[in-house]
Amino acid sequence: MITLTYRIETSGSIEAMAAKIASDQSTGTFVPVPGETEELKARVAARVLDIRHLPAADYPTWPETAPGPGRIKRADVDIAFPLDAIGTDLSALMTIAIGGVYSIKGMTGIRIVDMKLPEAFASTHPGPQFGLPGTRRLTGVEERPIIGTIVKPALGLRPLETAALVGELIESGVDFIKDDEKLMSPAYSPLKERVEAIMPLILDHEQKTGKKVMYAFGISHADPDEMMRNHDLVLKAGGNCAVVNINSIGFGGMSFLRKRSGLVLHAHRNGWDILTRDPGAGLDFKVYQQFWRLLGVDQFQINGIRIKYWEPDDSFVESFKAVSTPLFSKADCPLPVAGSGQWGGQAPDTYNRTGRTQDLLYLCGGGIVSHPGGPAAGVRAVQQAWQAAVADIPLEEYAKDHPELAASIAKFGDGKAG
């Protein structure tokens, strides 16, 4: 069985609406059809397992569907779909169990808040190729967070200008650098020229120091064949990571890429906000992320603590928990990536609120490159902040003997590190 939990909101009967979802999304039609039998319905019909009533809402999520004033009933409803009705195809799962429910009449809101898949999905989808252990192996980082940064500004730097910045970042001691998600292969910075300018610097640094900084190039493209040509450019040049805008390339593009990939696939979820920002509609990240993990992302960007965008801290914590919880085994967990306006100041809260783990990529843009002492000092400041967090030493106390952290607190303490 495939079980979905729907948070239903209606001015009518919750029980009737739950039954309608189960019927409409499986065997139900508005009139009987030839060949429809009770045996068929028993084999493939969805059924309501449980209804847990929630406090009523005073205002509907979709006001135009409200029949008039009055309190709106709410409940979490578990509905099970037989595996025979959907199979393990993720597009079928999205269409039947999720996509169609939003068009059903009678609701003032609906949100999918959980999904439980049977073991059959584990054997039919590849999952991460590298994940946390592969990223640690390739970066050579153990027993601390992987510290990363982003090439900024995303729009405007030409390949040689980008390479000059990257050269400074490589020397700074950073573990990971990525193209901003907005940077793919524009006319002013074609991917091929960017790879040719950057990879010799990374390989030369590896030869001198033994440390290969992981650089994630933006390879996304709506044409899967073109995306694979981008992938091959990076791999042939000695690269080992790529940024993929997962919502833009879709399930098919991700599946096509993962089956042929030799790179660590860093998932950027831009556009996810469209699906989730309204708390009474859309779907939770807990549900959304399962599709992309099955398809094979290795690193999953999930924002962070006190970010520059709308998402509250609790949402980040829940996202971290979701990607760190095995679907079927530890091997299907991608590396969580904390980002968006991060600097060392969020390290203590990040450490404590994620279960005091250091199994993450801590991604700072301006929080590293805009440090008063330069990128190298920015990297040291973030490392020092994490040392303080793990040792349970207040940052201000630790900063007394660590000037890079002190300068970082003075510069970014107002939260303007994005």
N, C-alpha and C positions, 0 to 999 in steps of 0.2 A: 504494500500500500504506500501511496504518496500522500502525505498529510500536510495540508495548508491551514494556517490559522488566520482567519479574517476578522478584523475589527470592524464590525458592522454598526452603522449609525442609521436609524430610521425613526420616523414618527409613527410607523405602523407596528406590526408584530415582528419581533426578532425571529421567532421560531418559523414564521411563514417565509421570511426573507432568507433564512438559512436554507430551508428546504428548496426554495426557488433557485438559489445559487447552485446547489448540488444537482438539481434537475436540469437547469438550463445549460450547465457546463458539462453535462455528460449525455444522458439519453433523452432529456425532455424536449418536446416540440409543442407548438401551440395547437396542433391537431394530430391525431394518431396517423401513423404512416404505415404503408404496407411492409410486412416483414418484422414489425415491432412485436416482440414477445416478452413475456415475463422472464423467461430464461435468459434472453439477451440482456434485459435490464439488470438481472441479478449478477450477471458476469461483468458488466462494464459500468454500471451506474455508480455515481459518487453518492456518498451517504454522510449524513451529519453524525459526528461522534460525540460532541460535547458542546454545551453552550454555557459560558460563564458571564453572567451579567455584570456590567460595570456601572459606575455612577452616571446618571443622565447628564446630557449637555444642555445648556441653555440656548445655544445658537447652533444652527446646522453648518456643516462644512460647506455644503453647496446650497446657498440660500434659495436659489430659484426652484429647488425641488421640494422645499418645505410647504406643506399644504396650509399652513397658518400658524398662529402663535401656539406655544405649548412646549413642554420639555421633550428633548430628543432622546430616545432610548439608545443604549449602546451595549455591546457585548462582544466578547471574543468567542469565535465559533470555529471549532475544528471540523474540517471536512476531509474525508479520505477518498482518494481516487484510486481505483484498481490499477496496478501496473499494466495490465492488459489494455487498458483504455488509452494510456499515454505512451508507454514504453520508456526508453531512456533518452529519447531525442529531446534536447534542451529547447529547441524551438517549439516542439509540441507541448512541452511542459509550460513554457511561457504563454503560449496561445490559449491553452485549455484552462489551466489552473489560475492564471493571473490576468492575462490580457482582456479576456471577455467579460470579466465580472464588473468592470467599471461602466459598462453600457446597460446594465440591468436596471429597470425602472423600480422606483419605490424606496431607494436609499437616499439619504442626505449626505452620505459619505461612506467610504470603505477604504481600508488600508490592510495590506498583507503584512503581518507582523512575525510570522515564523513559517518555516518549511522543513519537513523531515523527509529525507529521501532514503529509499531502501538500498541495500548493499549492491544491487545490480548496477547502480550508477558508477560505482568505483571501478568496475571492470570494463566499462565502455567509454570512459573518458580518461585522458592521460594524466591530468593533474600537473603540479609543478615539476619541471625538469631539474631545477636547481634549488629553489626555495631558500630557507635560512641556512642549512649546512653548506650548500653550494656557494652561496654568496660569501659566507665566512671563509671558505677555502680559497676562493678566487681573490679576495681582498687581503687574506692573511690576518684578519682581525678575529681575536678570540677573547671571551670573558669581559667584553665591554661593548657599548653601542658602536656601531659603524657610523662614523661621522661623515656627513656629506654636505655638498653645497650645490648651487644652481648657477648656470651661466646667466647673468643679468647684465644689461637689458636683453630680453629675449628677442625683441624686434629692433633691428638696426645694426648690430655688429656684423661685420663681414668676416669671412673665414680667418684671415690673418689677424684681425683684431681679436677675434674669439680665441685664437691660439695663444696670443700674447697673455690674455687673462688666464687661460688654462695653464700655461707654463708657470705663472706665479702661484696658482692654486696647487699644482702638483708639488712644487717645492715647499709648500706650507705644511705638509704632513697630513693633508686630508685623505680620506679613504675612498671617497666616492664623489663624482661630479656628474651632473646630468644637464642635458639640454632642457630648457623650459618647455612645457608641453605645447606652447604656441609655436615653437621652432621646429619645423620639419625640413622642407627643402625649398625655401623661397628663392626668388631670382637673385637677391642680394647675397644669399648664403646657401648655395646648393649643397646638399648633403655630401656629395662626392668631394667637393673642395674642402668642406669642413673636416671630413675624415682624413683627407690627405694632409691637412695642416696640423691636426691635433694628434693623431696616432703616433707619428714619429717622436713627439715629445714624451708621450706616455711610455713607449717602448725604450727610449733612451734612458729615461729615469729608472725603469725596471732594470736595465743592464747595469746601471751605476749603483743602485741601492738594494736591488732584490725585491722591491715593493712595486707592484703593478696597481696603480690607481684605477679603479673601475670607472669607466666613462660610459654613460648611457646616452646614446645618440637617438634623436627623434626620427623614427622610421615610418610612422603611420601614413597610410594612404588608403583611399577608398577602393582602389584596384588591388586585389590581393597579389597579383603577379608583380605589380610595381613595388608593393611593400616587400615582397621577397627579394627583389633586386636591391632594394635599400638594405635589407638584412644582409645580403651576400657581400655588399660593399664593406660593411662594418666588419663582418667575420673575416673576410679575406685580408683586411688591413691589420688584423690582430686584435680587434676589439672583442669585448665579451658581454656587452649589455646594450639594451635598446629600450627607449621610452615608447610605450604603446598607448594611444588614446582609445581605450577600449570601447567607449560608447560610440565613437566615430567609426570604428572599423567593424563593429558588430560581432555577433557570435560566429558567423561564417568566416569572417576575416581572421578572428582570433584562432579558430580551429585550424584553418589553413596554415597560419604562421607557426603555431605550436608543433604541428606534425613534422615540420621541416626545419625547425629552429636549432641553431647551435649557440644561441645567445641567451643570457639571463633576460627575462621579459619583465620590465618594470611597468606596472599598470598605473596609469593616471585615470582617475574616474571623473574627469570634468564632464559636466552634464548630468551627473547623478542627482544634483540638487533639484532638477526638474521633476524627478521621480519621487522625491522624499520631503521637500521643504514644507509642504502643507501637512501638519501633523494628523489631519483627519483623512488624508487620501494618499495614494501612492503606495510605497512599500518601504519597509525597514531595510537598512544595510545588511542586517543579519540574513535576510532572504537574498537580496541582490548579489552579495559577494559569493554565494555558493555557486552560481553559474560560472563566474570567471575563474574560480579556483578549480572547478572541474575541467574547464577548458585549458588551464595550464599557466596562469600567471605565477611568476616567481616572487615578485615584490609588489606590495599593494599599498599605494599612497592613501592615507586616511585622515589627513589633517592632524591636529595636535591640540595641546593645551593653550588656552588664551590666544586663539588664532586671529587673523585679520579679517576673517569672513564671518558668516552668520552662525555657524555651527557651535552649539554650546559644548563645554568640556565633557559633560556626561555622554554626549553622543560619540565623541572621540573614544572615550573609555569603552563604551559598548562596541564600537567598531573594532577596537584593538582586541577585545575579548572574542569577537566573532571570528576574526581571521586567525587567531591563535588557538582556537578550539578545533580539534580534528573533526572532519566530517566522517571519515572512516578509519584514518590512521594518522600519525604525526607527519607522515610523508606528504600529506596533502595540504599542509599549512604553509602559506607563503610568508615571506618576511614582512612584518608590519613596518610601514614607513611613516614616521611622524614629521609633518611639515607645515608650512604656512605661517610666516611671521615668527619662526622659532629662533631663539638664541639660548645661551646658557641658562637664562633666568627661569625657563620652564622645566629644566632638568629635574629638580627635586619633586615637583608635582607629577611629572611624567613617570618618574621612577616609582613613586609611591602608589599612584593611581592605576598603574598597569601591573600591580602585583610584585613590585620590587624586582623586575626583570630587566636585563640589559640586552635582551634579544630583540633588537630593533635597529632600524636605520634612522638616525636622527638628522634630519635634513634642514639646514639653515642656509638661506640665501643672503639677504642683507646682514643677518646676524653674524656672518663670517666675513664676507667681502667688504662690508662697510665698517669694520672695526677700526678705531682710530689708529691702531698700530699696523694696519694692513691685514691681508688674508691670513698670513702665518700666525699672527697674534690672535686673530679671530678663531682659528682652529684650536690653538692652545687654550683660549678662554672657554670654549665649549667643553674641551676635555677636562679642564679644571672644574667646571661646574658639575660635571658628572662624577668626578672624584669626590667632590664635596657631598653630592646627593647620596652616593653609595655609603659614605662614611657618616652620614647623618650630621654633617657640620653645616650650619647656616652659611649661605653664600657670602654674606657680608663678612662673616668671621674668616672664612677661607680666603677671601679676597685680600685680607691684610698682608698675606705673604705671597700673593699671586697677582702681580700687577696687571697681567692681561685680563684676568677676570674682573679686577677692580675697574679697569677702563671700560670693559663691556657693560658693567652695571651702570656706570656713569652715563654711557651713551644710549643704552637701550632700556634702561630701567623704567622709562615711560611707556614701554610696550611698542615702540616704533622701530621694529627690526625688519619689517616686511620689505 
